[in-house]
Amino acid sequence: MKYLIDTTQKLIHRSSFVRDSCAFHTTSLESRESTHSELYVQKLIDEEQYKKCERCYSTIYKRD
């Protein structure tokens, strides 16, 4: 899975589920990262206090 990372808001998005309500599209290009590494994502959560985007990680996908 590909992850999109907002380094300004410290949010991690799942690229397959990111949508307008996540507001990732408003993040400047300089404040974006992407990765396929689950280990890197977990490191950001554990060590850098990043959070998972509630919209991307919700168990039930709802269209906006």
N, CA, C and O atoms as a GROMACS GRO file, in nm:
protein
  256
    1MET      N    1   0.085  -0.118   0.000
    1MET     CA    2   0.000   0.000   0.000
    1MET      C    3   0.089   0.124   0.000
    1MET      O    4   0.196   0.126   0.060
    2LYS      N    5   0.042   0.225  -0.068
    2LYS     CA    6   0.115   0.351  -0.071
    2LYS      C    7   0.054   0.445   0.033
    2LYS      O    8  -0.067   0.454   0.048
    3TYR      N    9   0.142   0.515   0.102
    3TYR     CA   10   0.101   0.611   0.204
    3TYR      C   11   0.143   0.751   0.162
    3TYR      O   12   0.252   0.769   0.106
    4LEU      N   13   0.058   0.848   0.187
    4LEU     CA   14   0.088   0.988   0.162
    4LEU      C   15   0.102   1.055   0.298
    4LEU      O   16   0.016   1.041   0.384
    5ILE      N   17   0.209   1.128   0.316
    5ILE     CA   18   0.242   1.184   0.447
    5ILE      C   19   0.242   1.336   0.440
    5ILE      O   20   0.312   1.395   0.357
    6ASP      N   21   0.164   1.396   0.526
    6ASP     CA   22   0.159   1.542   0.541
    6ASP      C   23   0.250   1.577   0.658
    6ASP      O   24   0.214   1.553   0.774
    7THR      N   25   0.367   1.635   0.628
    7THR     CA   26   0.464   1.663   0.734
    7THR      C   27   0.430   1.789   0.814
    7THR      O   28   0.485   1.810   0.922
    8THR      N   29   0.341   1.872   0.763
    8THR     CA   30   0.299   1.991   0.837
    8THR      C   31   0.199   1.956   0.947
    8THR      O   32   0.215   1.997   1.062
    9GLN      N   33   0.097   1.880   0.910
    9GLN     CA   34  -0.006   1.843   1.007
    9GLN      C   35   0.025   1.711   1.077
    9GLN      O   36  -0.046   1.670   1.169
   10LYS      N   37   0.133   1.645   1.033
   10LYS     CA   38   0.173   1.515   1.088
   10LYS      C   39   0.062   1.412   1.076
   10LYS      O   40   0.023   1.347   1.172
   11LEU      N   41   0.011   1.402   0.952
   11LEU     CA   42  -0.096   1.306   0.921
   11LEU      C   43  -0.050   1.208   0.815
   11LEU      O   44   0.023   1.244   0.722
   12ILE      N   45  -0.093   1.084   0.830
   12ILE     CA   46  -0.062   0.979   0.734
   12ILE      C   47  -0.192   0.937   0.667
   12ILE      O   48  -0.289   0.902   0.733
   13HIS      N   49  -0.191   0.941   0.534
   13HIS     CA   50  -0.308   0.905   0.454
   13HIS      C   51  -0.278   0.776   0.378
   13HIS      O   52  -0.164   0.749   0.343
   14ARG      N   53  -0.379   0.698   0.354
   14ARG     CA   54  -0.366   0.582   0.265
   14ARG      C   55  -0.406   0.630   0.126
   14ARG      O   56  -0.518   0.676   0.106
   15SER      N   57  -0.316   0.619   0.032
   15SER     CA   58  -0.339   0.680  -0.100
   15SER      C   59  -0.466   0.629  -0.168
   15SER      O   60  -0.531   0.704  -0.241
   16SER      N   61  -0.501   0.505  -0.148
   16SER     CA   62  -0.622   0.449  -0.211
   16SER      C   63  -0.750   0.511  -0.158
   16SER      O   64  -0.854   0.505  -0.223
   17PHE      N   65  -0.743   0.570  -0.038
   17PHE     CA   66  -0.864   0.620   0.026
   17PHE      C   67  -0.864   0.771   0.047
   17PHE      O   68  -0.962   0.825   0.098
   18VAL      N   69  -0.757   0.839   0.009
   18VAL     CA   70  -0.752   0.984   0.027
   18VAL      C   71  -0.856   1.049  -0.064
   18VAL      O   72  -0.875   1.008  -0.179
   19ARG      N   73  -0.923   1.151  -0.011
   19ARG     CA   74  -1.027   1.220  -0.088
   19ARG      C   75  -1.029   1.368  -0.048
   19ARG      O   76  -0.952   1.410   0.038
   20ASP      N   77  -1.114   1.445  -0.108
   20ASP     CA   78  -1.116   1.589  -0.084
   20ASP      C   79  -1.132   1.625   0.063
   20ASP      O   80  -1.071   1.721   0.109
   21SER      N   81  -1.212   1.550   0.136
   21SER     CA   82  -1.236   1.583   0.276
   21SER      C   83  -1.111   1.566   0.362
   21SER      O   84  -1.104   1.619   0.473
   22CYS      N   85  -1.012   1.493   0.313
   22CYS     CA   86  -0.885   1.478   0.386
   22CYS      C   87  -0.801   1.605   0.377
   22CYS      O   88  -0.715   1.628   0.461
   23ALA      N   89  -0.826   1.685   0.277
   23ALA     CA   90  -0.756   1.812   0.253
   23ALA      C   91  -0.608   1.793   0.222
   23ALA      O   92  -0.530   1.888   0.234
   24PHE      N   93  -0.568   1.674   0.182
   24PHE     CA   94  -0.428   1.652   0.147
   24PHE      C   95  -0.388   1.735   0.026
   24PHE      O   96  -0.273   1.777   0.014
   25HIS      N   97  -0.481   1.758  -0.063
   25HIS     CA   98  -0.452   1.836  -0.184
   25HIS      C   99  -0.414   1.981  -0.153
   25HIS      O  100  -0.357   2.049  -0.238
   26THR      N  101  -0.444   2.029  -0.033
   26THR     CA  102  -0.408   2.166   0.005
   26THR      C  103  -0.270   2.173   0.068
   26THR      O  104  -0.219   2.283   0.093
   27THR      N  105  -0.209   2.061   0.094
   27THR     CA  106  -0.074   2.056   0.152
   27THR      C  107   0.028   2.094   0.045
   27THR      O  108   0.023   2.042  -0.067
   28SER      N  109   0.120   2.182   0.079
   28SER     CA  110   0.222   2.222  -0.018
   28SER      C  111   0.309   2.103  -0.057
   28SER      O  112   0.326   2.009   0.022
   29LEU      N  113   0.361   2.107  -0.176
   29LEU     CA  114   0.445   1.997  -0.225
   29LEU      C  115   0.568   1.976  -0.136
   29LEU      O  116   0.614   1.863  -0.121
   30GLU      N  117   0.620   2.082  -0.079
   30GLU     CA  118   0.736   2.072   0.009
   30GLU      C  119   0.703   1.999   0.140
   30GLU      O  120   0.793   1.950   0.208
   31SER      N  121   0.576   1.992   0.174
   31SER     CA  122   0.532   1.929   0.299
   31SER      C  123   0.473   1.790   0.278
   31SER      O  124   0.404   1.738   0.366
   32ARG      N  125   0.500   1.732   0.164
   32ARG     CA  126   0.447   1.599   0.132
   32ARG      C  127   0.559   1.496   0.118
   32ARG      O  128   0.669   1.526   0.072
   33GLU      N  129   0.526   1.376   0.159
   33GLU     CA  130   0.612   1.261   0.136
   33GLU      C  131   0.523   1.146   0.093
   33GLU      O  132   0.402   1.148   0.113
   34SER      N  133   0.585   1.045   0.033
   34SER     CA  134   0.511   0.923   0.005
   34SER      C  135   0.602   0.805   0.032
   34SER      O  136   0.724   0.815   0.021
   35THR      N  137   0.542   0.693   0.067
   35THR     CA  138   0.619   0.572   0.096
   35THR      C  139   0.531   0.450   0.079
   35THR      O  140   0.408   0.458   0.083
   36HIS      N  141   0.596   0.337   0.060
   36HIS     CA  142   0.527   0.207   0.060
   36HIS      C  143   0.563   0.130   0.187
   36HIS      O  144   0.514   0.019   0.208
   37SER      N  145   0.648   0.187   0.269
   37SER     CA  146   0.702   0.118   0.385
   37SER      C  147   0.611   0.130   0.508
   37SER      O  148   0.593   0.239   0.563
   38GLU      N  149   0.555   0.018   0.548
   38GLU     CA  150   0.474   0.017   0.671
   38GLU      C  151   0.562   0.042   0.793
   38GLU      O  152   0.516   0.100   0.891
   39LEU      N  153   0.687  -0.003   0.788
   39LEU     CA  154   0.779   0.019   0.900
   39LEU      C  155   0.807   0.168   0.919
   39LEU      O  156   0.812   0.217   1.032
   40TYR      N  157   0.825   0.240   0.809
   40TYR     CA  158   0.849   0.384   0.818
   40TYR      C  159   0.726   0.455   0.875
   40TYR      O  160   0.738   0.545   0.958
   41VAL      N  161   0.609   0.416   0.830
   41VAL     CA  162   0.484   0.475   0.880
   41VAL      C  163   0.472   0.450   1.030
   41VAL      O  164   0.437   0.541   1.106
   42GLN      N  165   0.499   0.329   1.073
   42GLN     CA  166   0.489   0.297   1.215
   42GLN      C  167   0.593   0.374   1.296
   42GLN      O  168   0.566   0.415   1.410
   43LYS      N  169   0.710   0.394   1.239
   43LYS     CA  170   0.813   0.474   1.307
   43LYS      C  171   0.766   0.618   1.326
   43LYS      O  172   0.786   0.676   1.433
   44LEU      N  173   0.705   0.675   1.225
   44LEU     CA  174   0.653   0.812   1.237
   44LEU      C  175   0.548   0.820   1.347
   44LEU      O  176   0.544   0.917   1.423
   45ILE      N  177   0.463   0.720   1.355
   45ILE     CA  178   0.358   0.718   1.458
   45ILE      C  179   0.420   0.703   1.597
   45ILE      O  180   0.385   0.775   1.690
   46ASP      N  181   0.512   0.609   1.610
   46ASP     CA  182   0.571   0.580   1.741
   46ASP      C  183   0.668   0.685   1.790
   46ASP      O  184   0.670   0.718   1.909
   47GLU      N  185   0.750   0.738   1.700
   47GLU     CA  186   0.859   0.826   1.742
   47GLU      C  187   0.836   0.974   1.714
   47GLU      O  188   0.893   1.059   1.782
   48GLU      N  189   0.754   1.005   1.615
   48GLU     CA  190   0.736   1.145   1.575
   48GLU      C  191   0.595   1.197   1.603
   48GLU      O  192   0.563   1.311   1.567
   49GLN      N  193   0.511   1.117   1.667
   49GLN     CA  194   0.374   1.155   1.703
   49GLN      C  195   0.285   1.188   1.584
   49GLN      O  196   0.197   1.274   1.594
   50TYR      N  197   0.308   1.122   1.473
   50TYR     CA  198   0.218   1.135   1.358
   50TYR      C  199   0.089   1.061   1.389
   50TYR      O  200   0.087   0.969   1.470
   51LYS      N  201  -0.018   1.102   1.325
   51LYS     CA  202  -0.149   1.038   1.341
   51LYS      C  203  -0.197   0.986   1.207
   51LYS      O  204  -0.160   1.038   1.102
   52LYS      N  205  -0.279   0.884   1.211
   52LYS     CA  206  -0.344   0.833   1.091
   52LYS      C  207  -0.466   0.919   1.061
   52LYS      O  208  -0.541   0.956   1.151
   53CYS      N  209  -0.485   0.952   0.936
   53CYS     CA  210  -0.602   1.028   0.896
   53CYS      C  211  -0.727   0.946   0.927
   53CYS      O  212  -0.740   0.832   0.881
   54GLU      N  213  -0.817   1.002   1.003
   54GLU     CA  214  -0.939   0.930   1.041
   54GLU      C  215  -1.024   0.893   0.921
   54GLU      O  216  -1.089   0.788   0.919
   55ARG      N  217  -1.024   0.978   0.820
   55ARG     CA  218  -1.106   0.950   0.701
   55ARG      C  219  -1.048   0.835   0.620
   55ARG      O  220  -1.121   0.749   0.571
   56CYS      N  221  -0.916   0.834   0.605
   56CYS     CA  222  -0.851   0.728   0.526
   56CYS      C  223  -0.848   0.593   0.597
   56CYS      O  224  -0.846   0.488   0.533
   57TYR      N  225  -0.848   0.598   0.728
   57TYR     CA  226  -0.835   0.475   0.805
   57TYR      C  227  -0.967   0.427   0.865
   57TYR      O  228  -0.968   0.330   0.942
   58SER      N  229  -1.077   0.492   0.832
   58SER     CA  230  -1.205   0.446   0.885
   58SER      C  231  -1.235   0.307   0.830
   58SER      O  232  -1.199   0.276   0.716
   59THR      N  233  -1.299   0.225   0.909
   59THR     CA  234  -1.326   0.087   0.867
   59THR      C  235  -1.435   0.080   0.762
   59THR      O  236  -1.440  -0.015   0.684
   60ILE      N  237  -1.522   0.178   0.761
   60ILE     CA  238  -1.629   0.182   0.662
   60ILE      C  239  -1.604   0.301   0.570
   60ILE      O  240  -1.604   0.416   0.615
   61TYR      N  241  -1.583   0.273   0.444
   61TYR     CA  242  -1.558   0.379   0.348
   61TYR      C  243  -1.689   0.447   0.311
   61TYR      O  244  -1.782   0.383   0.261
   62LYS      N  245  -1.695   0.578   0.337
   62LYS     CA  246  -1.814   0.656   0.303
   62LYS      C  247  -1.775   0.761   0.202
   62LYS      O  248  -1.673   0.829   0.218
   63ARG      N  249  -1.853   0.775   0.099
   63ARG     CA  250  -1.827   0.880   0.000
   63ARG      C  251  -1.870   1.015   0.056
   63ARG      O  252  -1.970   1.025   0.127
   64ASP      N  253  -1.792   1.118   0.022
   64ASP     CA  254  -1.826   1.255   0.065
   64ASP      C  255  -1.930   1.314  -0.026
   64ASP      O  256  -1.972   1.428  -0.006
   0.00000   0.00000   0.00000
